[in-house]
Amino acid sequence: MVVFLLQSVHAQNSQTQERGRERFQVEIFGGLSFMNPADLNLRPEHDKQYLIDQKEFYEYYYPSAQQGVPSDEFKKVKSSLPYGFRFRYRLSQIFSISLGLKYFSKNQASKVSALFYDLGDRPYVLDCEYSPYSISTSAFSPLLGVHFSLGKGELVSFELFLSGGPLFAGCKYLIVIKRLYARNNNVYRANETSYEIQGSSTGISLNSGARIDVAIKSGFKVFCEGGYSYQLVKNLHGKGNFIYYTYQSPDNKGISDELNWDGYWGVKETEPFAPFPSNDWEKEDPRVREFKLDLSGAFLRIGISFSFSL
């Protein structure tokens, strides 16, 4: 009987020590996040509309003109691949807290070209090439989280979680347009414009979701989690640059004009034209509304975790 009691006490002590070893946990994760930064995505929509307006202009003023279809679409930001880590501490069998960091970046590049040519009495060709062309965004956020266990078996466990923290985010837009004017297959004029704007600010990140853990071996697990992230940044401020090049020959270009500035991002409503996001507006202009970098969306992540004691 005494031996049985000693074995029971030893088993309880072993379980207590095992639980103690599991109080600390390090996690590494990565996955896929869906998003639609609507104001940032207005820029490729504006450039698409500009090409349509150019086509209609040539069709109206040059009845004999023919226009080719653009070679590609100006692409929008729709997703990113976030990754990060957490350090967790178990307060009880049900509750845990965590401190971590999440980061993501997305550069959506496009390469578009379009031809405008007139087959009338003085045939000519205007060849427009948009390359490089990109919109991009990036962000990182330190997150404090709370985790609620829904049940734990020998191999599988489930939980819900909430986390939040500051969001440090930015975005960038770059477009280079090269125009070649030719008659009888000979280029008689060429120019190039480069326009680049960027901005950054601080916002908030709130995350909620559910998770499943699968034990692989003692102290080591893999997990899958999904949920929704609310991520919003306002008052973006940054630099802008515009350069106009002229060509003396196909391989020799020089700067004809250059502008540099700092400003706040805004969206200029220019009906009937498409809204125009940029950072070179006067904030007092009544046609300019606030620009919001909304990176919210659903996410799905997988990761690994390792438990240890200090």
C-alpha positions as CSV (number, residue, x, y, z in Angstrom):
1,M,0.0,0.0,0.0
2,V,2.8,2.4,0.9
3,V,4.6,1.6,-2.3
4,F,1.4,2.3,-4.3
5,L,1.0,5.7,-2.6
6,L,4.7,6.6,-3.3
7,Q,4.2,5.6,-6.9
8,S,1.1,7.8,-7.1
9,V,2.8,10.8,-5.6
10,H,5.8,10.3,-7.9
11,A,3.4,10.1,-10.9
12,Q,1.6,13.3,-9.8
13,N,5.0,15.1,-9.4
14,S,6.0,14.0,-12.8
15,Q,2.8,15.3,-14.3
16,T,3.2,18.6,-12.5
17,Q,6.8,18.9,-13.8
18,E,5.6,18.0,-17.3
19,R,2.9,20.7,-17.1
20,G,5.5,23.1,-15.8
21,R,7.8,22.4,-18.7
22,E,4.9,23.2,-21.0
23,R,4.3,26.7,-19.6
24,F,6.7,28.3,-22.1
25,Q,6.3,27.9,-25.8
26,V,7.9,29.4,-28.9
27,E,6.0,29.4,-32.2
28,I,7.0,30.2,-35.8
29,F,4.3,30.6,-38.5
30,G,3.7,31.6,-42.1
31,G,0.7,31.6,-44.4
32,L,-1.6,33.4,-46.7
33,S,-3.6,36.6,-46.1
34,F,-6.3,38.0,-48.4
35,M,-6.7,41.8,-48.6
36,N,-8.1,44.6,-50.8
37,P,-6.4,47.9,-50.0
38,A,-9.1,49.7,-52.0
39,D,-7.6,53.2,-52.1
40,L,-4.2,51.9,-53.1
41,N,-5.8,49.7,-55.8
42,L,-7.4,52.8,-57.3
43,R,-4.1,53.6,-58.9
44,P,-4.0,50.6,-61.4
45,E,-7.7,51.2,-62.0
46,H,-7.0,54.9,-62.8
47,D,-4.2,53.9,-65.2
48,K,-6.4,51.3,-66.9
49,Q,-9.1,54.0,-67.4
50,Y,-6.4,56.4,-68.8
51,L,-5.6,53.9,-71.5
52,I,-9.3,53.5,-72.3
53,D,-9.7,57.3,-72.6
54,Q,-6.6,57.5,-74.9
55,K,-8.1,54.8,-77.1
56,E,-11.4,56.7,-77.3
57,F,-9.6,60.0,-78.0
58,Y,-7.7,58.5,-81.0
59,E,-10.8,56.8,-82.3
60,Y,-12.8,60.1,-82.2
61,Y,-10.1,62.5,-83.6
62,Y,-8.5,60.1,-86.0
63,P,-11.2,58.0,-87.7
64,S,-8.6,56.0,-89.6
65,A,-6.6,55.2,-86.5
66,Q,-6.5,51.7,-85.1
67,Q,-5.6,50.7,-81.6
68,G,-4.3,47.5,-80.3
69,V,-5.5,46.0,-77.0
70,P,-3.2,46.5,-74.1
71,S,-0.8,43.5,-73.6
72,D,-1.8,43.0,-70.0
73,E,-3.8,44.3,-67.0
74,F,-2.5,46.7,-64.4
75,K,-2.6,44.3,-61.5
76,K,-3.9,45.0,-58.0
77,V,-2.8,43.9,-54.5
78,K,-5.1,41.0,-53.4
79,S,-3.0,38.9,-51.0
80,S,0.2,38.7,-49.1
81,L,2.4,36.0,-47.4
82,P,2.7,37.0,-43.7
83,Y,5.1,35.3,-41.3
84,G,6.2,35.8,-37.7
85,F,6.8,34.3,-34.3
86,R,5.3,34.2,-30.8
87,F,6.5,33.6,-27.3
88,R,3.7,32.1,-25.1
89,Y,3.2,31.6,-21.4
90,R,0.5,29.3,-20.0
91,L,-1.3,30.9,-17.1
92,S,-3.6,27.9,-16.5
93,Q,-5.0,24.9,-18.3
94,I,-7.4,27.2,-20.2
95,F,-5.7,30.6,-20.6
96,S,-2.4,31.6,-22.2
97,I,-0.8,34.9,-23.1
98,S,1.6,35.6,-26.0
99,L,3.9,38.3,-27.3
100,G,4.9,38.1,-31.0
101,L,5.7,39.9,-34.2
102,K,4.1,39.6,-37.6
103,Y,5.5,40.9,-40.9
104,F,4.3,40.9,-44.5
105,S,5.1,42.6,-47.8
106,K,3.6,42.5,-51.3
107,N,4.9,44.0,-54.5
108,Q,2.5,43.6,-57.4
109,A,4.3,44.2,-60.7
110,S,2.8,44.6,-64.1
111,K,4.2,45.1,-67.6
112,V,1.7,46.7,-70.0
113,S,2.1,48.1,-73.5
114,A,-0.3,49.6,-76.0
115,L,-0.1,50.7,-79.7
116,F,-1.9,53.6,-81.3
117,Y,-1.4,53.9,-85.0
118,D,-3.0,55.8,-87.9
119,L,-3.1,54.3,-91.4
120,G,-4.2,57.5,-93.1
121,D,-2.3,59.8,-95.4
122,R,0.5,60.3,-93.0
123,P,0.7,56.9,-91.2
124,Y,2.4,56.9,-87.8
125,V,2.7,54.7,-84.7
126,L,2.7,55.6,-81.0
127,D,4.1,52.8,-78.9
128,C,3.6,53.1,-75.1
129,E,5.3,50.8,-72.7
130,Y,4.6,50.8,-69.0
131,S,7.6,49.1,-67.4
132,P,8.6,48.9,-64.6
133,Y,5.2,49.3,-63.1
134,S,4.2,48.3,-59.5
135,I,2.2,49.0,-56.4
136,S,3.4,47.6,-53.1
137,T,2.7,47.6,-49.4
138,S,4.5,46.2,-46.3
139,A,3.7,46.2,-42.6
140,F,4.9,44.8,-39.3
141,S,3.1,44.6,-36.0
142,P,4.1,43.6,-32.5
143,L,1.1,41.7,-31.0
144,L,0.0,40.9,-27.5
145,G,-2.4,38.0,-27.5
146,V,-4.8,36.0,-25.3
147,H,-5.5,32.3,-26.0
148,F,-8.5,30.2,-24.8
149,S,-8.2,26.4,-24.8
150,L,-11.4,24.6,-26.0
151,G,-10.2,21.1,-25.2
152,K,-7.0,19.0,-25.2
153,G,-6.5,15.4,-26.0
154,E,-3.3,13.3,-26.2
155,L,-2.6,14.4,-29.8
156,V,-5.0,17.2,-30.8
157,S,-6.0,20.4,-29.0
158,F,-8.2,23.4,-30.0
159,E,-8.3,27.0,-29.1
160,L,-9.6,30.5,-29.8
161,F,-7.3,33.6,-29.8
162,L,-7.4,37.4,-29.8
163,S,-4.4,39.6,-30.4
164,G,-3.7,43.3,-31.1
165,G,-1.0,45.9,-31.3
166,P,0.3,48.9,-33.3
167,L,0.7,48.5,-37.1
168,F,3.6,50.1,-38.8
169,A,2.8,50.1,-42.5
170,G,3.6,51.8,-45.8
171,C,2.9,51.7,-49.5
172,K,4.6,52.7,-52.8
173,Y,3.7,53.3,-56.4
174,L,6.1,53.3,-59.3
175,I,5.4,53.9,-63.0
176,V,7.8,54.4,-65.9
177,I,6.2,55.2,-69.3
178,K,8.3,55.1,-72.5
179,R,6.7,56.6,-75.6
180,L,8.1,56.0,-79.1
181,Y,6.7,58.0,-82.1
182,A,7.5,56.5,-85.5
183,R,6.7,57.1,-89.2
184,N,7.6,54.7,-91.9
185,N,9.2,52.4,-89.3
186,N,11.6,55.2,-88.2
187,V,11.4,56.6,-84.7
188,Y,11.4,60.4,-84.9
189,R,10.7,61.2,-81.2
190,A,11.0,59.5,-77.9
191,N,10.4,60.4,-74.3
192,E,10.2,58.7,-70.9
193,T,8.5,59.7,-67.6
194,S,9.2,58.2,-64.2
195,Y,6.8,58.8,-61.3
196,E,7.3,57.3,-57.9
197,I,5.5,58.0,-54.6
198,Q,5.7,56.4,-51.2
199,G,4.2,56.8,-47.8
200,S,4.1,55.4,-44.3
201,S,2.2,55.8,-41.0
202,T,1.1,54.0,-37.9
203,G,-2.3,52.3,-37.3
204,I,-3.8,49.4,-35.5
205,S,-3.9,45.6,-36.0
206,L,-6.6,43.4,-34.4
207,N,-6.7,39.7,-35.0
208,S,-9.1,36.9,-34.0
209,G,-9.3,33.3,-35.0
210,A,-9.4,29.6,-34.2
211,R,-6.6,27.0,-34.1
212,I,-5.9,23.3,-34.0
213,D,-2.6,21.8,-32.7
214,V,-1.3,18.3,-33.5
215,A,1.4,16.8,-31.2
216,I,4.3,15.3,-33.1
217,K,6.5,14.3,-30.2
218,S,7.1,15.5,-26.6
219,G,7.2,19.3,-26.6
220,F,6.9,19.6,-30.4
221,K,3.6,20.4,-32.3
222,V,2.4,21.6,-35.7
223,F,-0.6,23.9,-35.9
224,C,-3.0,25.5,-38.3
225,E,-5.0,28.6,-37.6
226,G,-7.4,30.8,-39.5
227,G,-9.3,34.0,-38.8
228,Y,-9.6,37.6,-39.7
229,S,-7.3,40.6,-39.3
230,Y,-8.4,44.2,-39.0
231,Q,-5.5,46.4,-40.1
232,L,-6.0,50.1,-41.0
233,V,-3.5,52.9,-41.4
234,K,-4.3,56.6,-42.1
235,N,-2.4,59.9,-42.5
236,L,0.3,58.3,-44.7
237,H,3.1,60.7,-45.5
238,G,6.1,60.3,-47.8
239,K,8.3,61.4,-50.6
240,G,7.5,61.8,-54.3
241,N,9.7,62.1,-57.4
242,F,8.9,62.9,-61.1
243,I,11.5,62.8,-63.9
244,Y,11.0,63.6,-67.6
245,Y,13.6,62.2,-70.0
246,T,14.1,63.0,-73.6
247,Y,16.1,60.9,-76.1
248,Q,18.8,62.2,-78.3
249,S,19.1,58.6,-79.7
250,P,17.6,55.3,-78.8
251,D,20.5,54.6,-76.4
252,N,21.0,58.1,-75.1
253,K,18.5,59.8,-72.8
254,G,18.9,62.9,-70.7
255,I,16.9,64.5,-67.9
256,S,14.7,67.3,-69.2
257,D,12.8,68.0,-66.0
258,E,12.7,66.7,-62.4
259,L,10.5,67.4,-59.4
260,N,10.8,66.2,-55.7
261,W,8.4,66.7,-52.9
262,D,7.0,65.4,-49.5
263,G,3.3,65.2,-48.9
264,Y,0.3,63.4,-47.4
265,W,-1.5,60.8,-49.4
266,G,-5.0,61.7,-50.6
267,V,-7.5,60.6,-53.3
268,K,-8.5,63.3,-55.7
269,E,-12.0,62.8,-57.2
270,T,-11.8,64.0,-60.8
271,E,-15.1,63.0,-62.4
272,P,-15.7,61.9,-65.0
273,F,-12.2,60.5,-64.7
274,A,-11.2,57.8,-62.3
275,P,-10.2,58.7,-58.7
276,F,-6.5,59.6,-58.5
277,P,-4.5,58.6,-55.3
278,S,-1.2,60.4,-54.8
279,N,0.8,62.4,-52.2
280,D,1.2,65.6,-54.1
281,W,-2.1,67.2,-53.3
282,E,-2.9,70.2,-51.1
283,K,-4.8,68.8,-48.1
284,E,-7.1,71.9,-48.3
285,D,-8.3,71.0,-51.8
286,P,-12.0,70.1,-51.4
287,R,-11.7,67.5,-54.2
288,V,-9.1,65.5,-52.2
289,R,-10.4,63.0,-49.6
290,E,-8.5,61.1,-47.0
291,F,-6.4,58.1,-48.2
292,K,-6.7,54.9,-46.1
293,L,-4.4,51.9,-46.3
294,D,-6.8,49.1,-45.4
295,L,-4.9,45.8,-45.2
296,S,-7.8,43.9,-43.5
297,G,-8.7,40.4,-44.5
298,A,-9.0,36.7,-43.8
299,F,-5.9,34.7,-43.2
300,L,-4.8,31.0,-43.0
301,R,-1.5,30.1,-41.3
302,I,0.5,27.0,-40.4
303,G,3.4,26.8,-38.0
304,I,5.4,24.8,-35.5
305,S,5.7,25.2,-31.8
306,F,8.2,24.0,-29.2
307,S,7.5,23.9,-25.4
308,F,10.3,24.3,-22.9
309,S,11.0,25.3,-19.3
310,L,13.2,28.2,-17.9
